[in-house]
Amino acid sequence: MKSFAQALDLKDDKELIEEYKKYHKHVWPEVINALKTVGIEKMKIFLLGNHLFMYYETNDSFDGFQNYTNLTPKANEWDNLMRKFQQKVKEAKESDWWTPMEEVFDLNWK
């Protein structure tokens, strides 16, 4: 099992943020299926102001979050639609969208 944390911001617009939240209450089935197909077993996205934090767990053969968009045109459409609400965090590299976060603590570390 692998675990990941990533950050992304939403555009700082209350109406857009509410629309983004509505979409995520009714995620398209093709998106859910594509995420599971690439090996994501658990996923949660949290919101504070316009800051998003995504945590997900995958199987050991997982090879990249963004691969889900290649599995079905609807998953790619979803990704493109969500980008109208989103913007990179200032720490993002040019190649990042969802930006990886460094793990600095785990309760189960020995």
N, CA, C and O of each residue as an XYZ file, in Angstrom:
440
protein
N       0.844     -1.182      0.000
C       0.000      0.000      0.000
C       0.886      1.241      0.000
O       1.816      1.351      0.798
N       0.587      2.168     -0.901
C       1.276      3.460     -0.966
C       0.280      4.546     -0.559
O      -0.925      4.393     -0.761
N       0.779      5.632      0.009
C      -0.100      6.761      0.340
C       0.513      8.051     -0.195
O       1.733      8.199     -0.267
N      -0.369      8.980     -0.567
C       0.053     10.225     -1.185
C      -0.764     11.389     -0.627
O      -1.931     11.223     -0.272
N      -0.153     12.550     -0.553
C      -0.838     13.786     -0.217
C      -0.441     14.823     -1.260
O       0.729     14.942     -1.625
N      -1.429     15.568     -1.729
C      -1.157     16.583     -2.735
C      -1.977     17.834     -2.428
O      -3.030     17.764     -1.794
N      -1.477     18.968     -2.885
C      -2.138     20.252     -2.655
C      -2.443     20.928     -3.984
O      -1.732     20.763     -4.975
N      -3.520     21.690     -3.965
C      -3.947     22.480     -5.114
C      -4.862     23.564     -4.569
O      -5.500     23.365     -3.536
N      -4.936     24.674     -5.222
C      -5.852     25.734     -4.811
C      -7.012     25.834     -5.783
O      -6.896     25.495     -6.961
N      -8.124     26.304     -5.263
C      -9.231     26.702     -6.114
C      -9.102     28.192     -6.367
O      -8.488     28.909     -5.577
N      -9.666     28.651     -7.443
C      -9.715     30.090     -7.676
C     -10.520     30.700     -6.534
O     -11.527     30.134     -6.107
N     -10.086     31.827     -6.051
C     -10.688     32.429     -4.858
C     -11.978     33.163     -5.225
O     -12.038     34.392     -5.241
N     -13.006     32.364     -5.517
C     -14.304     32.881     -5.928
C     -15.365     31.990     -5.282
O     -15.459     30.802     -5.593
N     -16.155     32.563     -4.389
C     -17.116     31.763     -3.605
C     -18.081     30.976     -4.486
O     -18.384     29.822     -4.183
N     -18.564     31.569     -5.557
C     -19.504     30.862     -6.440
C     -18.829     29.676     -7.128
O     -19.418     28.600     -7.228
N     -17.600     29.869     -7.601
C     -16.868     28.764     -8.229
C     -16.591     27.648     -7.218
O     -16.704     26.466     -7.545
N     -16.230     28.028     -5.995
C     -15.955     27.024     -4.962
C     -17.213     26.214     -4.658
O     -17.137     24.994     -4.512
N     -18.348     26.859     -4.562
C     -19.603     26.133     -4.312
C     -19.941     25.206     -5.475
O     -20.424     24.093     -5.264
N     -19.692     25.656     -6.692
C     -19.945     24.811     -7.858
C     -19.013     23.600     -7.854
O     -19.438     22.486     -8.162
N     -17.742     23.815     -7.505
C     -16.775     22.725     -7.407
C     -17.251     21.693     -6.384
O     -17.190     20.490     -6.642
N     -17.717     22.150     -5.244
C     -18.208     21.244     -4.200
C     -19.422     20.453     -4.688
O     -19.542     19.265     -4.389
N     -20.314     21.089     -5.427
C     -21.491     20.386     -5.963
C     -21.075     19.276     -6.922
O     -21.615     18.171     -6.871
N     -20.119     19.569     -7.792
C     -19.635     18.531     -8.707
C     -19.108     17.334     -7.927
O     -19.339     16.188     -8.314
N     -18.405     17.592     -6.832
C     -17.790     16.503     -6.080
C     -18.787     15.725     -5.215
O     -18.450     14.666     -4.686
N     -19.972     16.226     -5.073
C     -21.028     15.447     -4.418
C     -21.632     14.443     -5.395
O     -22.312     13.501     -4.988
N     -21.378     14.652     -6.686
C     -21.938     13.798     -7.738
C     -20.876     13.506     -8.801
O     -21.075     13.791     -9.982
N     -19.757     12.939     -8.376
C     -18.673     12.627     -9.312
C     -19.167     11.603    -10.330
O     -19.842     10.637     -9.978
N     -18.828     11.823    -11.566
C     -19.273     10.940    -12.641
C     -18.759      9.523    -12.406
O     -17.607      9.343    -12.012
N     -19.598      8.519    -12.644
C     -19.190      7.124    -12.417
C     -17.941      6.717    -13.201
O     -17.134      5.925    -12.715
N     -17.781      7.252    -14.400
C     -16.607      6.926    -15.218
C     -15.317      7.390    -14.538
O     -14.273      6.750    -14.669
N     -15.398      8.501    -13.814
C     -14.233      9.034    -13.103
C     -13.887      8.115    -11.933
O     -12.727      7.755    -11.735
N     -14.902      7.745    -11.167
C     -14.687      6.834    -10.034
C     -14.068      5.527    -10.539
O     -13.090      5.041     -9.970
N     -14.628      4.970    -11.588
C     -14.113      3.710    -12.133
C     -12.680      3.847    -12.638
O     -11.864      2.950    -12.430
N     -12.369      4.955    -13.296
C     -11.013      5.167    -13.814
C     -10.011      5.295    -12.674
O      -8.913      4.741    -12.746
N     -10.380      6.022    -11.620
C      -9.484      6.160    -10.468
C      -9.202      4.804     -9.833
O      -8.064      4.504     -9.472
N     -10.237      3.993     -9.699
C     -10.044      2.655     -9.128
C      -9.219      1.772    -10.057
O      -8.403      0.973     -9.596
N      -9.426      1.913    -11.348
C      -8.697      1.091    -12.320
C      -7.199      1.364    -12.278
O      -6.409      0.434    -12.441
N      -6.782      2.615    -12.064
C      -5.338      2.909    -12.009
C      -4.718      2.503    -10.671
O      -3.504      2.603    -10.495
N      -5.556      2.042     -9.721
C      -5.011      1.519     -8.468
C      -5.291      2.339     -7.231
O      -4.753      2.042     -6.165
N      -6.120      3.363     -7.344
C      -6.460      4.164     -6.167
C      -7.544      3.430     -5.386
O      -8.613      3.131     -5.918
N      -7.257      3.146     -4.128
C      -8.172      2.386     -3.290
C      -8.966      3.274     -2.337
O     -10.106      2.957     -1.998
N      -8.373      4.375     -1.908
C      -9.052      5.349     -1.053
C      -8.640      6.735     -1.521
O      -7.500      6.950     -1.931
N      -9.576      7.671     -1.457
C      -9.249      9.048     -1.810
C     -10.176      9.985     -1.051
O     -11.382      9.753     -0.959
N      -9.592     11.041     -0.513
C     -10.359     12.093      0.145
C      -9.764     13.434     -0.260
O      -8.549     13.577     -0.392
N     -10.640     14.409     -0.456
C     -10.201     15.780     -0.738
C     -10.814     16.673      0.337
O     -12.011     16.603      0.613
N      -9.982     17.502      0.930
C     -10.410     18.426      1.978
C     -10.236     19.860      1.474
O      -9.375     20.139      0.640
N     -11.066     20.755      1.993
C     -11.063     22.155      1.559
C     -10.967     23.069      2.770
O     -11.671     22.873      3.761
N     -10.092     24.068      2.690
C      -9.995     25.137      3.688
C      -9.847     26.437      2.914
O      -8.834     26.658      2.250
N     -10.853     27.298      2.999
C     -10.836     28.517      2.189
C     -10.851     28.120      0.724
O     -11.826     27.546      0.240
N      -9.777     28.423      0.022
C      -9.673     27.972     -1.367
C      -8.549     26.948     -1.548
O      -8.140     26.662     -2.674
N      -8.050     26.395     -0.429
C      -6.955     25.424     -0.469
C      -7.494     23.997     -0.424
O      -8.303     23.657      0.438
N      -7.039     23.171     -1.358
C      -7.418     21.768     -1.390
C      -6.251     20.901     -0.927
O      -5.090     21.169     -1.237
N      -6.589     19.862     -0.181
C      -5.639     18.844      0.240
C      -6.241     17.505     -0.158
O      -7.356     17.182      0.254
N      -5.522     16.728     -0.947
C      -6.006     15.424     -1.379
C      -5.106     14.344     -0.782
O      -3.881     14.404     -0.882
N      -5.747     13.362     -0.162
C      -5.039     12.206      0.382
C      -5.586     10.975     -0.321
O      -6.799     10.820     -0.460
N      -4.688     10.098     -0.767
C      -5.160      8.855     -1.355
C      -4.183      7.723     -1.092
O      -2.985      7.928     -0.898
N      -4.747      6.517     -1.092
C      -3.983      5.294     -0.908
C      -4.154      4.439     -2.152
O      -5.227      4.396     -2.753
N      -3.077      3.760     -2.525
C      -3.076      2.985     -3.766
C      -2.504      1.588     -3.533
O      -1.921      1.297     -2.488
N      -2.688      0.743     -4.533
C      -2.008     -0.549     -4.495
C      -0.527     -0.323     -4.786
O      -0.128      0.760     -5.213
N       0.280     -1.349     -4.553
C       1.734     -1.208     -4.696
C       2.198     -0.994     -6.134
O       3.303     -0.498     -6.356
N       1.372     -1.359     -7.109
C       1.784     -1.200     -8.509
C       1.356      0.154     -9.091
O       1.553      0.404    -10.280
N       0.788      1.008     -8.281
C       0.321      2.326     -8.736
C       1.441      3.092     -9.424
O       2.580      3.115     -8.958
N       1.084      3.732    -10.569
C       2.105      4.401    -11.371
C       1.704      5.814    -11.785
O       2.121      6.279    -12.845
N       0.922      6.493    -10.992
C       0.641      7.883    -11.303
C      -0.830      8.244    -11.335
O      -1.630      7.603    -12.017
N      -1.171      9.271    -10.591
C      -2.543      9.739    -10.447
C      -3.151     10.161    -11.776
O      -4.269      9.765    -12.103
N      -2.429     10.953    -12.533
C      -2.997     11.544    -13.742
C      -3.321     10.513    -14.819
O      -4.021     10.834    -15.780
N      -2.833      9.297    -14.682
C      -3.104      8.249    -15.671
C      -4.586      7.936    -15.810
O      -5.007      7.400    -16.835
N      -5.379      8.257    -14.802
C      -6.816      7.952    -14.877
C      -7.484      8.653    -16.063
O      -8.476      8.157    -16.597
N      -6.951      9.787    -16.470
C      -7.582     10.553    -17.552
C      -7.434      9.877    -18.913
O      -8.152     10.214    -19.855
N      -6.513      8.933    -19.019
C      -6.295      8.238    -20.287
C      -7.244      7.061    -20.495
O      -7.283      6.485    -21.582
N      -8.005      6.700    -19.472
C      -8.805      5.478    -19.535
C     -10.156      5.650    -20.206
O     -10.696      4.699    -20.771
N     -10.700      6.842    -20.150
C     -12.009      7.083    -20.743
C     -12.139      8.563    -21.095
O     -11.627      9.411    -20.365
N     -12.797      8.881    -22.172
C     -12.986     10.293    -22.516
C     -13.704     11.077    -21.408
O     -13.441     12.266    -21.230
N     -14.606     10.425    -20.662
C     -15.325     11.129    -19.583
C     -14.380     11.515    -18.452
O     -14.544     12.581    -17.858
N     -13.398     10.676    -18.139
C     -12.425     11.026    -17.096
C     -11.590     12.217    -17.541
O     -11.302     13.108    -16.742
N     -11.204     12.236    -18.805
C     -10.454     13.370    -19.339
C     -11.309     14.633    -19.349
O     -10.823     15.720    -19.035
N     -12.572     14.491    -19.709
C     -13.494     15.627    -19.698
C     -13.642     16.182    -18.284
O     -13.659     17.398    -18.088
N     -13.751     15.286    -17.296
C     -13.862     15.703    -15.887
C     -12.624     16.508    -15.476
O     -12.736     17.577    -14.875
N     -11.457     15.981    -15.807
C     -10.215     16.654    -15.436
C     -10.158     18.050    -16.042
O      -9.805     19.009    -15.357
N     -10.500     18.169    -17.308
C     -10.497     19.483    -17.963
C     -11.530     20.422    -17.352
O     -11.264     21.613    -17.192
N     -12.701     19.901    -17.009
C     -13.741     20.707    -16.375
C     -13.280     21.218    -15.011
O     -13.488     22.388    -14.688
N     -12.660     20.356    -14.210
C     -12.226     20.753    -12.870
C     -11.152     21.832    -12.920
O     -11.040     22.647    -12.004
N     -10.372     21.836    -13.978
C      -9.295     22.831    -14.080
C      -9.825     24.260    -14.217
O      -9.091     25.216    -13.966
N     -11.079     24.410    -14.609
C     -11.638     25.771    -14.673
C     -11.818     26.359    -13.272
O     -11.916     27.576    -13.114
N     -11.862     25.492    -12.256
C     -12.019     25.932    -10.866
C     -10.680     26.051    -10.147
O     -10.586     26.721     -9.119
N      -9.655     25.412    -10.677
C      -8.408     25.199     -9.943
C      -7.283     26.102    -10.419
O      -7.309     26.661    -11.516
N      -6.284     26.220     -9.533
C      -5.034     26.885     -9.887
C      -3.918     26.257     -9.060
O      -4.141     25.789     -7.943
N      -2.728     26.257     -9.621
C      -1.585     25.660     -8.936
C      -1.273     26.409     -7.639
O      -1.530     27.606     -7.519
N      -0.716     25.678     -6.677
C      -0.184     26.337     -5.490
C       1.143     26.992     -5.876
O       1.790     26.587     -6.842
N       1.535     28.005     -5.109
C       2.747     28.745     -5.471
C       3.998     27.874     -5.432
O       4.985     28.190     -6.096
N       3.977     26.769     -4.656
C       5.130     25.878     -4.556
C       5.217     24.870     -5.703
O       6.176     24.101     -5.774
N       4.246     24.863     -6.586
C       4.196     23.873     -7.667
C       5.349     24.049     -8.647
O       5.760     25.164     -8.967
N       5.854     22.913     -9.109
C       6.817     22.934    -10.208
C       6.031     23.156    -11.494
O       4.809     23.010    -11.518
N       6.734     23.506    -12.548
C       6.054     23.756    -13.814
C       5.255     22.539    -14.285
O       4.185     22.688    -14.875
N       5.774     21.340    -14.024
C       5.116     20.114    -14.477
C       4.003     19.640    -13.538
O       3.269     18.714    -13.883
N       3.865     20.252    -12.370
C       2.845     19.848    -11.392
C       1.505     20.493    -11.687
O       1.443     21.601    -12.220
N       0.457     19.812    -11.347
C      -0.868     20.423    -11.196
C      -1.227     20.212     -9.731
O      -1.034     21.109     -8.910
N      -1.749     19.033     -9.399
C      -1.806     18.654     -7.988
C      -0.344     18.492     -7.564
O       0.394     17.713     -8.168
N       0.071     19.217     -6.536
C       1.475     19.245     -6.141
C       1.734     18.281     -4.991
O       1.060     18.350     -3.963
N       2.708     17.378     -5.155
C       3.020     16.427     -4.085
C       3.463     17.143     -2.813
O       4.136     18.172     -2.855
N       3.064     16.567     -1.682
C       3.448     17.098     -0.378
C       4.408     16.114      0.284
O       4.320     14.906      0.064
N       5.311     16.629      1.083
C       6.279     15.806      1.800
C       5.645     15.242      3.074
O       5.014     15.971      3.840
N       5.818     13.959      3.285
C       5.347     13.343      4.521
C       6.358     13.647      5.627
O       7.535     13.309      5.506
N       5.901     14.279      6.693
C       6.801     14.633      7.794
C       6.450     13.923      9.094
O       7.203     14.013     10.064
N       5.305     13.209      9.134
C       4.940     12.468     10.338
C       3.957     11.367      9.994
O       3.077     11.531      9.150
N       4.130     10.236     10.673
C       3.188      9.129     10.585
C       3.076      8.549     11.991
O       4.085      8.181     12.593
N       1.883      8.467     12.505
C       1.646      7.956     13.851
C       2.229      6.550     14.030
O       2.599      6.161     15.138
N       2.305      5.803     12.943
C       2.778      4.424     13.019
C       4.285      4.263     12.775
O       4.791      3.141     12.771
N       5.003      5.372     12.573
C       6.452      5.261     12.461
C       7.004      4.734     13.773
O       6.513      5.074     14.850
N       8.001      3.926     13.677
C       8.602      3.362     14.894
C       9.934      4.008     15.159
O      10.600      3.672     16.138
